[in-house]
C-alpha cells in the first residue's frame, strides 16, 4: 500500500468507525417490554387513534401527537383493601440528555385499580419526528411494584434544533476528515 493511499484510507476508516460508534451509542434498544409486577393497564390516545397496553414491545414504537387526550385504565391485580394503603407512581421519558418525569401521582386508597382521562401537551424539548423515546410507567402499592415501558415517537418535524444538530454533525465529520488528510508541502 503506498503512503498516499494509506494517508487517505486512515481518515476515512477513522470517520467510519466514529460514525458506527455514534450510531450504536444513540440507537434505541431492541428488546422486549420491561414488565415487573402483576399490573395491567392501557392508554388510549384519542386523536392519534392508538391504544397501548402493558404488552406493547419496546421494539414496536407507537406514534403519538405532541398534544392529545388519553383515556387510561390500570390495575395492580390485587384485591381491594378495607384500610387505605399508600400508593405512588409516575411516568418518565428517557431523553438523550437525561430522564424527564412527565407526571406523578400518590396518596392512599382502598382501591387497587383506576381509570380516567388525562390531557397533555409535550414541551418543545421532547424530540419530534426523530425516532422513538422510551417511556416508563411505575406504580407502587401494598408492597407491589409495577414497571411497564413502551417506545413512543412523537409526530412532527425535528425543527430548527434537529436541523442544527445534523448540520453540526456534518461539519464535525468534514473537519475530522480534513484534519486527517496530509497537507501538501507540510512534513
C-alpha positions, 0 to 999 in steps of 0.5 A, a space after each residue: 500500500 503506498 503512503 498516499 493511499 494509506 494517508 487517505 484510507 486512515 481518515 476515512 476508516 477513522 470517520 467510519 468507525 466514529 460514525 458506527 460508534 455514534 450510531 450504536 451509542 444513540 440507537 434505541 434498544 431492541 428488546 422486549 417490554 420491561 414488565 415487573 409486577 402483576 399490573 395491567 393497564 392501557 392508554 388510549 390516545 384519542 386523536 392519534 387513534 392508538 391504544 397501548 397496553 402493558 404488552 406493547 414491545 419496546 421494539 414496536 414504537 407507537 406514534 403519538 401527537 405532541 398534544 392529545 387526550 388519553 383515556 387510561 385504565 390500570 390495575 395492580 391485580 390485587 384485591 381491594 383493601 378495607 384500610 387505605 394503603 399508600 400508593 405512588 407512581 409516575 411516568 418518565 421519558 428517557 431523553 438523550 440528555 437525561 430522564 424527564 418525569 412527565 407526571 406523578 401521582 400518590 396518596 392512599 386508597 382502598 382501591 387497587 385499580 383506576 381509570 380516567 382521562 388525562 390531557 397533555 401537551 409535550 414541551 418543545 424539548 421532547 424530540 419530534 419526528 426523530 425516532 422513538 423515546 422510551 417511556 416508563 410507567 411505575 406504580 407502587 402499592 401494598 408492597 407491589 411494584 409495577 414497571 411497564 415501558 413502551 417506545 413512543 415517537 412523537 409526530 412532527 418535524 425535528 425543527 430548527 434544533 434537529 436541523 442544527 444538530 445534523 448540520 453540526 454533525 456534518 461539519 464535525 465529520 468534514 473537519 475530522 476528515 480534513 484534519 486527517 488528510 496530509 497537507 501538501 508541502 507540510 512534513 
